Amino acid sequence: MNLDIFRAYDIRGIFGVDFEPKDFYRIACAYADIFQPKTVALGHDVRESSPQLWHQVANGLQNSGAEVLNLGQISTDMLYFNVAHYETDGGIVISASHNPAAYNGMKLVRHRAAPISADTGLFDVRDAVGNKLPFKKRKMHRRATFQSPQFLNAYLAHLRSFADLEGLLRKRIVINGNGGLAGQIAERLLADTPIQICKRLFTEPDGSFAEIPGGRPDPLRPENRELTTAAVKETGADLAVAWDADADRCFFFDEMGAFIEGCYITALLAEKILQQHRCGGVIYDPRAIWAVENAVVSSRGRPILSRCGHSFIKAGMRESQALFAGEASGHYYFRDNFYADNGMIPFLLVLEYLSVSGISLAEAVNPLRTAYPVSGEINFSFESDCQIREALSMVNDMIHCWGDPCVEAPIDGLSVRFVSGSGSWRFNLRESNTEPLLRLNVETMGNEDLLTEKTTRISEKLESFRGKRETKFRWESRQLA
C-alpha cells in the first residue's frame, strides 16, 4: 500500500495501484483498534469498485468486534446524517468524491459525525497500518451482525426542515448529478413543489462516469461547467445546480448560465441564516474572503477564518458553535446538520431565498460580482511535491515586487493583501490537500481590470517556475465567445 493515500482529511488513491482491497481490511482493523467503536455506520458511493471495498471494511470491522450498520449505496452527507440519527460510535463511507472512476478511498468519522483528520487520528490509523503488526481481535460487545436501516424518509424529512418548501414559487431548473445519487434525491425533494426540472444531466447513478466529460464527475471542471451552462441557455431555465459524484458539494448557475463562485453563495446564505438567528459565527476559508466578510459583518455576525477542508471546518464549528460555514469549493456546513456539510440543504435554501425575495439568481449575486470580483480557482500542476513547495517559496520571496504587501496569518497557504492608489487586491496560493496542484485565487475591491492584471502576472510567474496552468481564466472564455 502507498501510505500517501492518507491525506489531510481523508483516504484517497488509485484502486489497484496505490492499494489493493485487502488494504482496506487492515485500515478498518486499525480504525477499530484506535477508536474502539461498538457500532459503525458503513456505506459506499456509486463507483464500480466500492462494493468490493465495502465488504473488506465490513469484515475488518466485524472481526474487530464492531457491529456494522449497513447503509448500502449512499452519498457522503447521508453518512453524516445516519451516524448522528442512529447514534453510532462512528462511520465510514467508501468514496473518492469527484475523482475519476479509477480512484477510491474513505472518509471516516466518530460519534455525532465528528471528522477524523490528520490532526485527530487519521495519521494514527496510517501508522498502525504501516507497521504491519497483526491487529488483536476485540471481544465482541454483542453479535457483530449487519443491520440495514430504512433511513431515506427520515433523511428527506431532515432536509425539508431547513426550508419552507410549501412557499416555493414556480421555477424551471437544470440539475446535474454527475453520476451520483444527487439527482434522485433532488427529484424526491421537489416532488410536491412548483419547481419544474426542465433538464437532467447525469442524474442516473453510474459509477463508471463514462458519459461525463473527461470521466471526471467534478462540477468545477471547465468542460463540466460548459455542459450545465449550455443546458440553461437551451431551456431558458431560471437556474441550474450541479453536485459532485458523492453529492456533498453543490454549485449554482444563474439564469444566463453563468457559474456562481462559492464565496458569493456563502455570502448570500450567511446573510439569510444570520437574519434568522440575529447573531452567531460564520466560518469561511481564505481563498476569497471579502464578499463573505462584508456579508457577515453587515448582518452582525462573527466572521471566523479557517483552514480549507471539511475536517478542519467542522472542528472549528464545534469549537466556536458557529451557525454556518462555506467554502469556495462548494461545501456548505450547518450547525443544525450536526456541524456537517450537505449538498442538498443549500440547494433548498437558495430556492427559498429566490421565492421570498422575488428576484432572480443573477440579480441576487451580481452586486457581489461587481463589488468583489474574483478570479475563481486556477490550478497549476507540477512534476513533484518538491517543485510545488519551491514555487510557493519563490512567490513568497517576490511579493514585495508587486506593491506594499500585508501578509496574513498562515492559516492555509500564502495569503497576501495589497492596498495602494491603484486599488486593493488580494491573493491566496495554497497546496491542494487532494491533488498534486497549487491553487491560486485572486480578488479585488470592485476592479475587474486590476483583477485581470494581477491574476495574469502571478500566473506567469508560476508558469516560469515550471507550473502548468490547467484552468482557463474566465476572461479567456469571454474573449473566445
Secondary structure as the mmCIF struct_conf table of DSSP 4:
data_model
#
loop_
_struct_conf.conf_type_id
_struct_conf.id
_struct_conf.beg_label_comp_id
_struct_conf.beg_label_asym_id
_struct_conf.beg_label_seq_id
_struct_conf.end_label_comp_id
_struct_conf.end_label_asym_id
_struct_conf.end_label_seq_id
HELX_RH_3T_P HELX_RH_3T_P1 LEU A 3 ILE A 5
STRN STRN1 PHE A 6 PHE A 6
BEND BEND1 ALA A 8 ASP A 10
STRN STRN2 ILE A 11 ILE A 14
STRN STRN3 PHE A 15 PHE A 15
TURN_TY1_P TURN_TY1_P1 GLY A 16 ASP A 18
STRN STRN4 PHE A 19 PHE A 19
HELX_RH_AL_P HELX_RH_AL_P1 PRO A 21 PHE A 35
BEND BEND2 LYS A 38 LYS A 38
STRN STRN5 THR A 39 HIS A 44
BEND BEND3 VAL A 46 VAL A 46
STRN STRN6 ARG A 47 ARG A 47
TURN_TY1_P TURN_TY1_P2 GLU A 48 SER A 49
HELX_RH_AL_P HELX_RH_AL_P2 SER A 50 ASN A 63
TURN_TY1_P TURN_TY1_P3 SER A 64 GLY A 65
STRN STRN7 GLU A 67 GLN A 73
HELX_RH_AL_P HELX_RH_AL_P3 THR A 76 HIS A 85
TURN_TY1_P TURN_TY1_P4 TYR A 86 GLU A 87
BEND BEND4 ASP A 89 ASP A 89
STRN STRN8 GLY A 90 ILE A 94
TURN_TY1_P TURN_TY1_P5 SER A 97 HIS A 98
BEND BEND5 ASN A 99 ASN A 99
TURN_TY1_P TURN_TY1_P6 ALA A 101 ALA A 102
STRN STRN9 TYR A 103 ARG A 110
HELX_RH_3T_P HELX_RH_3T_P2 HIS A 111 ALA A 113
STRN STRN10 PRO A 115 PRO A 115
TURN_TY1_P TURN_TY1_P7 ALA A 118 GLY A 121
HELX_RH_AL_P HELX_RH_AL_P4 LEU A 122 GLY A 130
TURN_TY1_P TURN_TY1_P8 ASN A 131 ASN A 131
HELX_LH_PP_P HELX_LH_PP_P1 LEU A 133 MET A 140
BEND BEND6 HIS A 141 ARG A 142
STRN STRN11 PHE A 146 GLN A 147
HELX_RH_AL_P HELX_RH_AL_P5 LEU A 152 ARG A 160
TURN_TY1_P TURN_TY1_P9 SER A 161 PHE A 162
BEND BEND7 ALA A 163 ALA A 163
HELX_RH_3T_P HELX_RH_3T_P3 LEU A 165 GLY A 167
HELX_LH_PP_P HELX_LH_PP_P2 LEU A 168 ARG A 170
STRN STRN12 ARG A 172 ASN A 176
TURN_TY1_P TURN_TY1_P10 ASN A 178 GLY A 179
BEND BEND8 GLY A 180 LEU A 181
HELX_RH_AL_P HELX_RH_AL_P6 ALA A 182 LEU A 190
TURN_TY1_P TURN_TY1_P11 ALA A 191 ASP A 192
BEND BEND9 THR A 193 PRO A 194
STRN STRN13 GLN A 196 LEU A 201
BEND BEND10 PHE A 202 PHE A 202
BEND BEND11 GLU A 204 GLU A 204
STRN STRN14 GLY A 207 GLY A 207
TURN_TY1_P TURN_TY1_P12 SER A 208 SER A 208
TURN_TY1_P TURN_TY1_P13 ALA A 210 GLU A 211
BEND BEND12 ILE A 212 ILE A 212
HELX_RH_3T_P HELX_RH_3T_P4 PRO A 213 GLY A 215
TURN_TY1_P TURN_TY1_P14 PRO A 219 LEU A 220
BEND BEND13 ARG A 221 ARG A 221
HELX_RH_AL_P HELX_RH_AL_P7 PRO A 222 THR A 235
TURN_TY1_P TURN_TY1_P15 GLY A 236 GLY A 236
BEND BEND14 ASP A 238 ASP A 238
STRN STRN15 LEU A 239 TRP A 243
TURN_TY1_P TURN_TY1_P16 ALA A 245 ASP A 246
BEND BEND15 ALA A 247 ASP A 248
STRN STRN16 CYS A 250 PHE A 253
TURN_TY1_P TURN_TY1_P17 GLU A 255 MET A 256
STRN STRN17 PHE A 259 ILE A 260
HELX_RH_AL_P HELX_RH_AL_P8 GLY A 262 HIS A 277
BEND BEND16 ARG A 278 CYS A 279
STRN STRN18 GLY A 281 TYR A 284
BEND BEND17 PRO A 286 ALA A 288
HELX_RH_AL_P HELX_RH_AL_P9 TRP A 290 SER A 298
TURN_TY1_P TURN_TY1_P18 SER A 299 ARG A 300
STRN STRN19 ARG A 302 LEU A 305
BEND BEND18 CYS A 308 GLY A 309
HELX_RH_AL_P HELX_RH_AL_P10 HIS A 310 SER A 320
TURN_TY1_P TURN_TY1_P19 GLN A 321 GLN A 321
BEND BEND19 LEU A 323 LEU A 323
STRN STRN20 PHE A 324 GLY A 326
TURN_TY1_P TURN_TY1_P20 ALA A 328 SER A 329
BEND BEND20 GLY A 330 GLY A 330
STRN STRN21 TYR A 332 PHE A 334
HELX_RH_3T_P HELX_RH_3T_P5 ARG A 335 ASN A 337
TURN_TY1_P TURN_TY1_P21 PHE A 338 TYR A 339
STRN STRN22 ALA A 340 ASP A 341
BEND BEND21 GLY A 343 MET A 344
HELX_RH_AL_P HELX_RH_AL_P11 ILE A 345 SER A 357
HELX_RH_AL_P HELX_RH_AL_P12 LEU A 361 ALA A 371
BEND BEND22 TYR A 372 TYR A 372
STRN STRN23 VAL A 374 VAL A 374
STRN STRN24 ILE A 378 SER A 381
BEND BEND23 GLU A 383 SER A 384
HELX_RH_AL_P HELX_RH_AL_P13 ASP A 385 ASP A 397
TURN_TY1_P TURN_TY1_P22 MET A 398 MET A 398
HELX_RH_3T_P HELX_RH_3T_P6 ILE A 399 TRP A 402
BEND BEND24 GLY A 403 ASP A 404
STRN STRN25 PRO A 405 VAL A 407
HELX_LH_PP_P HELX_LH_PP_P3 GLU A 408 ALA A 409
BEND BEND25 ILE A 411 GLY A 413
STRN STRN26 LEU A 414 SER A 420
TURN_TY1_P TURN_TY1_P23 GLY A 421 SER A 422
STRN STRN27 GLY A 423 GLU A 431
BEND BEND26 ASN A 433 PRO A 436
STRN STRN28 LEU A 437 THR A 444
BEND BEND27 MET A 445 GLY A 446
HELX_RH_AL_P HELX_RH_AL_P14 GLU A 448 SER A 464
TURN_TY1_P TURN_TY1_P24 PHE A 465 ARG A 466
STRN STRN29 LYS A 468 ARG A 469
BEND BEND28 THR A 471 THR A 471
HELX_RH_AL_P HELX_RH_AL_P15 ARG A 474 LEU A 480
#
